[in-house]
Amino acid sequence: MILPHRRDFLKQSAALLALGTEPSAGEQVQPSRQPEAGEAFSTFQARRRQELWSLLGDLPWAHKPGLARLVKTEKHDGYTLERLVLDLNGIEPVPALLLIPEERQKPAPGLLFIHWHGGMYDLGKEQLLVGVEAQPAYAPVCAQKGIVTLAIDSWCFGERKREANGRTGEEDAFKLMLWRGQVLWGMMMFDEFPAFDYLASRPEVDPRRLGALGMSMGSTKAWWLAALEPRVELCVDICCLTDFEELIRTHNLKGHSICYYVPSLLKHFQTSEINELIVPRPRLSVNGRQDLLTPPAGVERGSGCWPPGLRGTS
């Protein structure tokens, strides 16, 4: 488990972000968005990861995840499915699916499958099994490829849906968390980390070969996860590499759900600056040229200014 270490460096982040400089009266010092003179790029990335974490609100770092509870085991064509309840945040239990291929390497590569939003609040993790018109089920492919795959219900989705009207539940959760000093996107992202830890801890899984895959909201969560978690060896994000400024320019903030928005994010990061934290790990980003939620001009502009290790992913 790596969460205790992550808690430690979050506690130190305020001091690190100050970079040893005391602000004058009324002046707020912003940490550099570029590597300092003589600063190794990996050191710069570590510093920026801490800065990104600091924007995600009050997170339950003190919680130590408990043991997973097995609810049910199902036999499918080519794989066994475990229905689990995970203790990830100490606030509410997290239902999950674990797909274990019958034919696989021992240990096998592991994948965190992150479901989309799409206004489909009932779907959640079940997207791995049933798919939708725009995205067929990935379960048969993961089984065929011998990839042990974990999927969880995100806050407000699937078995964690909070209201009969899912959108109302999401908006209420966002507002209540904001009052409490939390950020819904931060709480959503936080859950993926102990879930990732759980996947890495499974005896069927090779912890050196772990990836993340998602579409739409799942896409954004996949590249945020890869940016914040260096153990993600491969990131595959589909249809949501959205350039924030281009989304503003095209007047389509309404196209993304309220969970997408992080207070003060643009004071510190643009899309390309989050994505540069993934360099130099393998990455596949697939985006549609007619997707209004991911304006193509922003994808092209972003890929042109990213470091060489990240270019060519649009």
C-alpha positions in Angstrom: 0.0 0.0 0.0 1.3 3.5 -0.8 -1.3 5.7 0.7 0.6 6.5 3.9 3.5 7.9 1.8 1.0 9.9 -0.2 -0.5 11.3 3.0 2.9 12.3 4.1 3.8 14.3 1.1 0.4 16.0 0.9 1.0 17.2 4.5 4.3 18.8 3.2 2.9 20.2 0.0 2.2 23.7 1.3 5.8 24.1 2.3 7.0 22.6 -1.0 4.8 24.8 -3.1 6.2 27.9 -1.4 9.6 27.0 -2.9 11.3 28.7 0.0 10.0 32.2 -0.9 8.1 34.3 1.5 5.4 36.5 -0.1 5.1 40.1 0.6 2.0 41.6 2.1 -1.1 40.9 -0.1 1.0 38.8 -2.6 0.4 35.2 -3.2 3.3 33.3 -4.6 2.5 30.8 -7.3 4.9 27.9 -7.8 6.6 27.7 -11.2 4.7 26.0 -14.0 8.1 25.2 -15.7 11.1 23.3 -14.4 13.4 25.4 -12.4 17.0 25.9 -13.5 18.8 22.7 -12.9 15.7 20.9 -11.8 15.3 17.3 -13.2 12.1 16.8 -15.1 11.1 13.9 -12.8 11.6 16.2 -9.8 9.5 18.8 -11.5 6.8 16.2 -12.2 6.7 15.1 -8.5 6.4 18.8 -7.4 3.6 19.4 -9.8 1.7 16.2 -8.8 1.7 17.5 -5.2 0.3 20.8 -6.5 -2.4 19.1 -8.4 -3.4 17.0 -5.4 -3.6 20.2 -3.4 -6.5 21.4 -5.6 -8.7 18.4 -5.0 -10.2 19.4 -1.6 -10.1 17.7 1.7 -9.5 14.0 1.0 -9.7 11.1 3.4 -6.0 10.4 3.6 -6.2 9.1 7.1 -8.4 6.2 6.2 -6.8 2.9 5.9 -8.7 0.6 3.5 -10.1 -2.5 5.0 -10.4 -6.0 3.5 -12.5 -6.5 0.4 -15.8 -8.4 0.8 -16.7 -11.0 -1.7 -20.4 -10.8 -2.5 -20.8 -13.2 -5.3 -18.7 -15.2 -7.8 -20.0 -15.7 -11.4 -18.8 -17.9 -14.2 -18.8 -16.4 -17.7 -17.5 -17.4 -21.0 -13.7 -17.3 -20.6 -13.6 -15.6 -17.2 -14.7 -15.6 -13.6 -16.3 -12.5 -12.2 -16.1 -11.5 -8.6 -18.6 -9.0 -7.3 -17.0 -7.2 -4.4 -17.5 -4.4 -2.0 -14.4 -2.4 -1.3 -13.6 -0.1 1.6 -11.8 2.7 -0.2 -12.6 6.0 1.6 -14.2 5.3 5.0 -17.3 7.2 4.0 -19.3 4.8 1.9 -18.7 1.3 0.6 -17.7 0.9 -3.0 -19.2 -1.9 -5.1 -16.7 -3.3 -7.7 -16.2 -6.0 -10.3 -13.1 -8.1 -10.8 -12.7 -10.0 -14.0 -10.2 -12.9 -13.9 -9.5 -14.6 -17.3 -9.4 -18.3 -17.4 -6.4 -18.2 -19.7 -3.8 -15.7 -18.5 -0.2 -15.3 -17.6 0.7 -15.9 -14.0 1.0 -13.3 -12.8 -1.1 -11.4 -15.4 -1.3 -7.7 -16.4 -3.9 -5.7 -14.6 -6.3 -3.0 -15.8 -8.4 -0.5 -14.1 -11.5 0.0 -16.2 -13.2 3.4 -15.5 -16.8 3.8 -16.5 -18.2 6.9 -18.3 -20.8 9.4 -17.3 -23.2 9.9 -20.3 -26.0 10.8 -17.9 -26.3 7.0 -17.4 -26.3 7.1 -13.6 -27.6 3.5 -13.3 -24.8 2.0 -15.5 -21.6 2.6 -13.6 -19.2 -0.3 -13.4 -21.6 -2.6 -15.3 -20.4 -0.9 -18.5 -17.5 -3.3 -18.4 -20.0 -6.2 -18.9 -22.9 -4.8 -21.0 -21.4 -1.9 -22.9 -23.6 0.6 -24.8 -24.2 1.4 -28.5 -21.1 3.7 -28.6 -18.9 1.4 -26.7 -19.3 -2.4 -26.8 -18.6 -4.4 -23.6 -14.9 -4.7 -22.9 -15.2 -7.8 -20.7 -14.8 -10.4 -23.6 -11.8 -8.5 -24.9 -10.1 -8.3 -21.5 -10.8 -12.0 -21.0 -9.4 -12.9 -24.4 -6.3 -10.8 -23.8 -5.7 -12.3 -20.4 -6.0 -9.0 -18.5 -7.3 -9.1 -14.9 -9.7 -6.1 -14.8 -11.1 -4.1 -12.0 -14.1 -1.7 -12.3 -15.7 0.3 -9.5 -18.8 2.4 -9.2 -17.8 6.1 -9.0 -19.5 8.5 -6.6 -23.2 9.0 -7.7 -23.2 6.1 -10.2 -24.4 2.5 -10.3 -25.0 1.1 -6.8 -23.8 4.5 -5.4 -26.5 6.5 -7.2 -27.8 8.9 -4.5 -31.2 9.9 -5.8 -33.9 8.5 -8.2 -32.9 11.5 -10.4 -29.2 10.8 -10.9 -28.4 14.3 -12.0 -30.0 15.8 -8.8 -28.0 13.3 -6.8 -24.7 14.4 -8.5 -25.4 18.1 -8.1 -26.4 17.7 -4.5 -23.3 15.7 -3.8 -21.2 18.4 -5.5 -22.8 21.2 -3.4 -22.6 19.4 -0.1 -19.0 18.5 -0.6 -18.1 22.1 -1.5 -19.6 23.2 1.7 -17.5 20.7 3.6 -14.3 21.7 1.9 -14.3 18.7 -0.5 -14.4 18.6 -4.3 -16.5 15.9 -6.0 -13.9 15.3 -8.7 -11.3 15.0 -6.0 -13.4 12.4 -4.1 -14.0 10.5 -7.4 -10.3 10.5 -8.2 -9.3 9.5 -4.7 -11.3 6.3 -4.9 -9.4 5.2 -8.0 -6.2 5.1 -6.0 -7.0 2.6 -3.3 -8.8 0.7 -6.0 -5.6 0.7 -8.0 -3.8 -0.5 -4.9 -6.3 -3.3 -4.5 -5.8 -4.4 -8.1 -2.0 -4.4 -7.7 -2.3 -6.5 -4.5 -4.3 -9.3 -6.1 -2.2 -12.5 -6.4 -3.3 -13.0 -10.0 -1.8 -9.6 -11.0 1.7 -8.5 -11.9 2.0 -5.1 -10.1 4.7 -4.0 -12.6 2.2 -4.2 -15.5 -0.8 -2.0 -14.6 -2.9 0.2 -16.9 -6.0 2.4 -16.9 -8.7 2.6 -19.6 -11.8 4.8 -19.9 -14.1 6.6 -22.2 -15.6 10.1 -21.8 -15.6 10.7 -18.0 -13.6 7.5 -17.7 -11.1 8.9 -20.2 -10.5 12.0 -18.1 -10.2 10.0 -14.9 -7.7 7.7 -16.7 -5.3 10.5 -17.7 -5.7 12.2 -14.3 -4.9 8.9 -12.7 -1.9 8.3 -14.9 -0.7 11.9 -14.2 -0.9 11.4 -10.5 0.1 7.8 -10.1 3.5 6.9 -11.7 2.7 3.1 -11.3 0.2 3.4 -14.2 2.4 1.9 -16.9 -0.1 2.4 -19.8 -3.0 4.9 -20.2 -5.7 4.5 -22.8 -8.1 7.4 -22.8 -11.0 7.6 -25.4 -12.9 10.7 -26.3 -12.2 13.2 -23.6 -8.8 14.8 -23.9 -10.4 18.2 -23.6 -8.4 21.4 -23.7 -10.0 23.6 -21.1 -9.4 27.0 -22.8 -10.8 25.7 -26.1 -13.9 24.4 -24.3 -14.4 27.9 -22.9 -13.8 29.5 -26.4 -16.4 27.2 -28.0 -18.9 28.1 -25.3 -19.5 24.5 -24.3 -18.9 24.3 -20.6 -22.5 23.1 -20.4 -21.4 19.9 -22.3 -19.6 18.5 -19.2 -21.2 17.5 -16.0 -20.7 19.5 -12.8 -18.3 16.8 -11.4 -15.8 17.8 -14.1 -15.1 21.2 -12.6 -12.3 21.8 -10.0 -12.1 25.1 -8.2 -9.0 27.2 -9.1 -7.7 24.6 -11.5 -6.9 27.1 -14.3 -4.8 29.1 -12.0 -2.4 26.2 -11.9 -2.9 23.8 -14.8 -4.0 23.5 -18.3 -4.8 20.2 -19.9 -1.4 19.8 -21.4 0.3 20.6 -18.1 -1.6 17.7 -16.4 -0.8 15.4 -19.2 2.9 16.2 -19.2 3.0 14.4 -15.8 2.5 11.1 -17.7 5.7 11.5 -19.7 7.5 9.2 -20.7 5.1 6.3 -20.1 3.2 4.7 -23.0 -0.1 6.4 -23.8 -2.9 6.1 -26.4 -5.4 8.9 -26.6 -8.2 8.6 -29.2 -10.5 11.5 -29.9 -13.1 12.3 -32.5 -12.9 15.2 -34.8 -16.6 15.9 -34.5 -16.8 15.6 -30.7 -18.0 18.9 -29.3 -17.0 17.8 -25.8 -13.4 17.5 -26.9 -12.8 20.4 -29.4 -10.3 19.1 -32.1 -8.5 22.4 -32.2 -7.7 22.1 -28.5 -6.4 18.6 -28.9 -4.1 19.6 -31.8 -2.9 22.7 -30.0 -2.2 20.8 -26.9 -0.3 18.0 -28.6 1.9 20.6 -30.3 3.1 22.1 -27.0 3.6 19.0 -25.0 7.0 17.5 -24.4 8.4 15.2 -27.1 7.6 12.1 -25.1 3.8 12.9 -25.2 3.5 14.1 -28.8 1.6 12.1 -31.4 -1.1 11.0 -29.0 -4.0 13.0 -30.5 
